[in-house]
Amino acid sequence: MFDTIEIKEVKQELGFLVKALRKQRGLSQIQLAKSLDVSRTTIQNLELGKNFTVDTIFKVLKEMDLLSQLNSEILQAKNHVINSKSMY
């Protein structure tokens, strides 16, 4: 009835997105890592959906001009919760 999504799936999809955006911009993992002041291994792990931090995601999203879009989604969800009437 309800489709459930696993954290692992979201991490993998995020990794695919980062890799696609990096390649679209013609950047190597090393170039992206240097511009974000992280290691190439950090970028590699992110692209593979492994062991990355929220700060790393935010750095990448900011570099790829997507941080404001994520923030808008968060604000929209927050406002929805705040403005929803309790069922109890």
CORBELKA-V81073 format. One record per pair of residues at least 24 apart in sequence whose C-alpha atoms are under 10 Angstrom apart, sorted by the first residue. I is the first residue (numbers start at 1). J is the second residue. D is the distance in Angstrom with one decimal. If there is no record, write none. Layout:
i:j:d
I:J:D
I:J:D
//
This chain:
i:j:d
7:49:9.8
8:49:7.3
8:50:8.6
9:49:8.3
10:49:8.2
11:46:8.0
11:47:8.7
11:48:8.1
11:49:4.7
11:50:7.4
11:51:9.4
11:52:9.1
12:46:8.4
12:47:7.4
12:48:6.3
12:49:4.4
12:50:8.0
13:47:8.8
13:48:9.1
13:49:7.6
14:46:7.9
14:47:7.4
14:48:8.9
14:49:7.1
14:57:8.8
15:43:9.0
15:44:8.8
15:45:8.2
15:46:5.4
15:47:3.7
15:48:5.6
15:49:5.2
15:50:8.5
15:52:9.9
15:57:9.6
16:46:8.9
16:47:6.0
16:48:7.6
16:49:8.2
17:47:8.0
18:43:8.8
18:46:7.8
18:47:6.3
18:48:9.7
18:57:9.1
18:60:7.6
18:61:8.4
18:64:8.6
19:43:8.8
19:44:8.9
19:46:8.7
19:47:5.7
19:48:8.9
20:47:9.2
21:60:9.8
21:61:9.9
21:64:7.2
22:47:9.9
22:60:9.5
22:63:9.9
22:64:8.2
25:64:9.0
32:60:8.5
32:63:8.8
33:60:9.3
35:59:9.6
35:60:9.6
35:63:8.4
36:60:7.3
36:62:9.7
36:63:7.8
//
